[in-house]
Amino acid sequence: MPVDTPTTLPLPNVQPAPPPGMAGATALRPLDQLLVTRAQLSELTSLHVRTLARLDAAGEIPGRIKVGKSVRYDVAAIKEWIAVGCDMARWKALHRGKR
């Protein structure tokens, strides 16, 4: 007796709907943005959000910017921080006298 094999149908090419208020805007990846949220920073660095919260509370993450009640991080500063091995002392040494 032959066994029926299930057939698979191709999935439609469906794009997710943009967030409210962002209709027509293209989604930017965290590396393409100037400022990112902690969740996006977690995605960018592969560090857990809670780890980032602890590092932030200890002042170990550069580029922290307060926007109203929200906190954002400067992607350029984060890239430099990663380049020096996520060492805040080395990052600060690079930026002495700059301002």
For each residue, the residues with C-beta under 8 A, 3 or more apart:
1:
2:
3:
4:
5:
6:
7:
8:
9:
10:
11: 14
12:
13:
14: 11
15:
16:
17:
18: 22 23 24 25 27
19: 22
20:
21:
22: 18 19 25
23: 18
24: 18
25: 18 22
26:
27: 18
28: 32 33
29: 32 33
30: 33 36 40 41 43 44 75
31: 44 75
32: 28 29
33: 28 29 30 36 40 75
34: 74 75 76
35: 65 67 72 73 74 75
36: 30 33 40 41 44 72 73 75 78
37: 40 41 70 71 72 73
38: 41 42 49 52 53 56 71 73
39: 42 43 49
40: 30 33 36 37 43 44
41: 30 36 37 38 44 45 47 52 61 73 78
42: 38 39 45 46 47 48 49 52
43: 30 39 40 46
44: 30 31 36 40 41 75 78
45: 41 42 52 78 82
46: 42 43
47: 41 42 51 52 55
48: 42 51 52
49: 38 39 42 52 53
50: 53 54
51: 47 48 54 55
52: 38 41 42 45 47 48 49 55 56 61
53: 38 49 50 56 57
54: 50 51 57 58
55: 47 51 52 58 60 61
56: 38 52 53 59 60 61 64 71
57: 53 54
58: 54 55
59: 56 88
60: 55 56 88
61: 41 52 55 56 64 73 78 81 88
62: 74 77 78 80 81 88 91 92
63: 73 74 75 76 77 78 81
64: 56 61 71 72 73 74
65: 35 71 72 73 74
66: 70 71
67: 35 70 71 72
68:
69:
70: 37 66 67
71: 37 38 56 64 65 66 67
72: 35 36 37 64 65 67
73: 35 36 37 38 41 61 63 64 65 77 78
74: 34 35 62 63 64 65 77 78
75: 30 31 33 34 35 36 44 63 78 79
76: 34 63 79 80
77: 62 63 73 74 80 81 91
78: 36 41 44 45 61 62 63 73 74 75 81 82
79: 75 76 82 83
80: 62 76 77 83 84 91 94
81: 61 62 63 77 78 84 86 87 88 91
82: 45 78 79 85 86
83: 79 80
84: 80 81 87 90 91 94
85: 82 90
86: 81 82
87: 81 84 90 91
88: 59 60 61 62 81 91 92
89: 92 93
90: 84 85 87 93 94
91: 62 77 80 81 84 87 88 94 95
92: 62 88 89 95 96
93: 89 90 96
94: 80 84 90 91
95: 91 92 98
96: 92 93
97:
98: 95
99:
